[in-house]
Amino acid sequence: MDHAYNKMEELREAYESIPVPRALSEQMEALARRKRNSRRVLQYCRRAVGSVAAAALALVVAANAGPQVSAYLADIPVIGAFTQLVTFRDFREQQGTMEANIQTPHAVGLQDETLQALLNGRFDAYGEQLIEQYRQDVEDTMGGQAYMGVDSGYSLMLEDDRLLCVNIHTVLSAGSAQQIERYYVVDKQAGKILSLADLFQEDADYVGVLSKLVQGQMERQVQQDNEKAYDEDFSEISPTQPFYLNRAHELVLSFDQYEVAPGYMGAVTFTIPTGEIRSILKDGSPVGTVPGKTDGTP
């Protein structure tokens, strides 16, 4: 399990240019429906999507799919007024006691097509890393009787005028289960996928400041709830700690299951009050600054 976890941390910085027609975003209701236990195909486009742009997108998806896995667009959730997430690759395989179900998303409709391609490349790289690790585990344990599996999907965290946040959630099963969360935070105004360091001034000790705030929250939670417990050896966060921004644009730090707490607590998060870190935030940082809403939420 540790080997699988470490391998997943070595995400490649992949870039794959996949042009997607902008005209598609508000015209499409559904491009395809899943067919389990059969080869995935682009089944039909409804009249509302009977445009050249929709057909072009279908061809792009088909052309970029791996030969072993059907690439398709299905169950498209609308994200705000701008972007859609689609299931670009759905890898399903079972060999003996080994099983994988890995969905890789793509973003469609971002105005910055270069940024969109970079984001989709990150999604592809992570999905491919999971698939390769699964295949390696199959090879290493072929003939074994213990069940091992990987289940990975995605969800929307936030979209507004400034930010797009996507979560890829993965569960590794090998006797017990391990929950792993990865977040992708896109700053549309800056045209980049944000790292944790991007939020803070260059000379700021953001690792030290955030670590103390997390330690303080751990201590308070343990005092208030005797069912909670944290690793007493925890000293500091990683400079690349997984994070996202919530609807109030507060910074939320995420820790995988078993990373800082017992397994029964699952993956844990800590919301950092903006006032506690305002002095070290970079000028123009999206933390604590909420633009006009576009998704109808309060």
N, C-alpha and C positions, 0 to 999 in steps of 0.2 A: 504493500500500500504506500509506504514512504517513497518507493521508487516511482510509482505512478504519479504521486503528488508532485515530486520534484521535477519529473519530466514535464508536467503541465505548466510549471512555472517558467519554463524556457520557451516562451512564446516568441516566434519569429516575427520580425517587423516586415510583414509581407505587404506588397502593393500590387494589386491587380486591377487594371483599368477596365471597367465594365460600363460602357456608356448606356444610360437609361433615358429614354425620351421623357422630357418634362411634361409634355402634354397629357401623359397618362394619369397623373396622380389623382385628379378629381373625376375622371371618366370611368375608372374601373371599379366594378363592384366585386367581381370574382373572375379570375382567369382559369382556375382549375379546382377540382375537388380531389381529395385523396382517394386512392384505391389501395386499401391494405391487401396484402398477400398477392399482389400482382404488380407488374411494372407500372411506375408512375408515368403518366403522359399528360401533356397539355390537352385537356379534354375538350374544352370549348371556350369561346369568348361570347359573352352575351352582347346583344345589339348595342348596349351603351358603350361597349368597348370595341366596336367594330371599326376601329380606326387603324391607319397604317402604323401609328405609334404603338398600339397594343400588339399588333402582329410583329413589329420589330423587336419589342421586348421579349416576346415568346421565343424568337429566333436567337436572341442574345443568350437567353437562359439555356436553351438547348445546346448552343455551340460551346458554352463554357462548362457544361456538366462533365464530370468524370465518367469514363466508360463503365465503371462498376456501380455507379449510383445515379438514379434518376434525379435530375434537378427540375424543380417545378415551383410554381407559385400557387399557394393555397391558403385558405382561411386568413385573408388579409385584414389585420386590425388597423383601423384608421387612427393615426397618431396626430392629434392636434389638427391644424389646418394645412400643414405643409407636407409631412412625411408619412410614408407607410413602411411597415416592416413586412417582408414576405419570407416564407420558408424557401430558401434557394436550394438547399441540399438536405435531404432526409436520408440519413444512413441508418439502415436497419439490418441487423445480421444476427444470426444465432448459430453457434457451432458447439454442439454438445452442451456443456454447462456454462458456456460463455455467451453473453448476450449484450448487444449494443443498440441503443436508440439515440441517435445524435442529430439534432436539428440545427442547421446553420442558417441564421437570418441574413438578409440583405436589406439595406435601406433603399427606398425608392422615393424620389421627389425632392431631395435636398437641392437647393438652388446652386450651391457650389458643387459642381460635378466632380472636381478633383478631390475635394474633401469626402464626398460620398464614396468615391472609389477607394480612397485610403481606409475609410471606416469599414467598407465591405471586405477589403483585404485583411484587416485585423480579424474580422469575424471568421473569414476563411482559414486564416492561419491557426486560430484557436481550435476550430472544428477539426482541421486536419491533424493537429497535435493530439487531440483526443482519439481520433480514428487510428492514428499510427500507434499510439500507446496501447489501444485495445488490441490491435493486430499483434503487437509484440507480446502482450499478455497471453493471447491465444496460442502463439507459438511456444511460449515458455511453459505453458501449463497443459498442452495438448495431451489428452488421455486422463487428465485429472478428474476427480469427481466433485470437487468443491465448486459451488456456484460463484461466478464472478460476472459483474455487469457494469455498464456505464449508461447513464440516462441523462441527456442534456437537452435543455430547451431554452427559451428566451422570453423576455417580457419587457414591456415599456415601464420605465420609471418616471419619466417626465419629458414633456416637450412644451416649450413656450417660445417667445420671440428670440430669446438668447441661447437657450440650451436644449440639447437632446441627450437624454440619459437612457441607456439600454443595459439590461441585466441579462447575462447568460448564467443560468444556474445548472449545476452538474451534481449528480449523486453517483459516487463510486461504491459498489457493493462487493465485498469480499468477506463473507462471514458477518461483518458489521458494515454499516453504511457511513460514508463520509460526504458531507455537504460542502460544496465549493461554490463560491459566488465570485463572478467577475463583472465589472462595470465599465462601460464605455461612455465617457462624458464629452460631448461635442460642444464647443463654443462656436456658434454660428458666426458671431461678429468677428472673432479672431481668426476664424477659418482653420481651426485645429482641434485635434483630440487632446484633451487636457490630461496632464500628469498631475500628481499631487503637488509637486514642486512648482508647477505653473501658477498656482494660486497665491504664492507667497513671494515676498521680496527676496532678491537674490542672496542677501547676506543674513536672512532670518534663520534662526534655529527652529524651524517649524517641527522637526522631529522631536526635539526636546520639549517644546511647548505642548504639542499634541499628546505626547506620551504622558506628561503629568496630568493633563486633563482626563485622559482615559483612565489612568490609575485612580484618580479621585472618584470618578464615576463607579469604577469597580468596587472601591471600598464602601461607598454609600449604598450601592445595591446589595452588597453582602450584609450590611448592617440592617437594612430594611426588609430583606427577604432571605430567610435561612435556607431556602431551597436553591439559592444561587451560590456559585463558587467560581473563583478564577485562579489561574496559575499564579502562585505566590512568587515565582521566579520571573514573571513578566517585568521587563524593565523599559522597553521602548518599542515603538512601532517601526515598521520598515519605511525607508524613504519612499518606497513605491507601494505603500499600503493601499489595497483596494478601497475605493471610495465612490460616493456619488453625492449629488446635491438634491435635496428634497424640494417640495413645491414652494417652500419658503426660502429656498436657496441657502439652507443651512448645510454645512459640511457634515456628512455621515461617513464614519470609518467602519469598515467591515472586516471581520476576522472569520476565517473558515472554521468549520467544526473541528474541535480538538486543538485548535491553534492556541487559544488562551483560556479555554473553559472545558469542563467535562463534556463528553459526547452528548449527554441527554439535553444539553442546552442548545444544541445545533450550532449553526452559524450565528454569531452575535454582532450587533452593531452599536455604535456610540455616536449620538448626535452632539456635535460641538457647538455650544452657544457662540453666535457670531461676535458678540461683545467681548468674549474671552480671547479672540484672535485678531480683532480688527486692526490692532497696531502693527501686525506683521504681514497683513494682506498686501498684495501687490496693487498698485493703482489700477483701477479698472477691473479688478477681480470680480467675477460673477457672484462670489459668496456674499450673501446678505442683500443683494440688489435684485429685486424681482421686477422684471419688465411687465408691460401690459399682457394679461393672460389672453391666450388664443384658443384654449381648449374648453372654455366654459366653466372651469372649476373656480371656487372661491379663493 
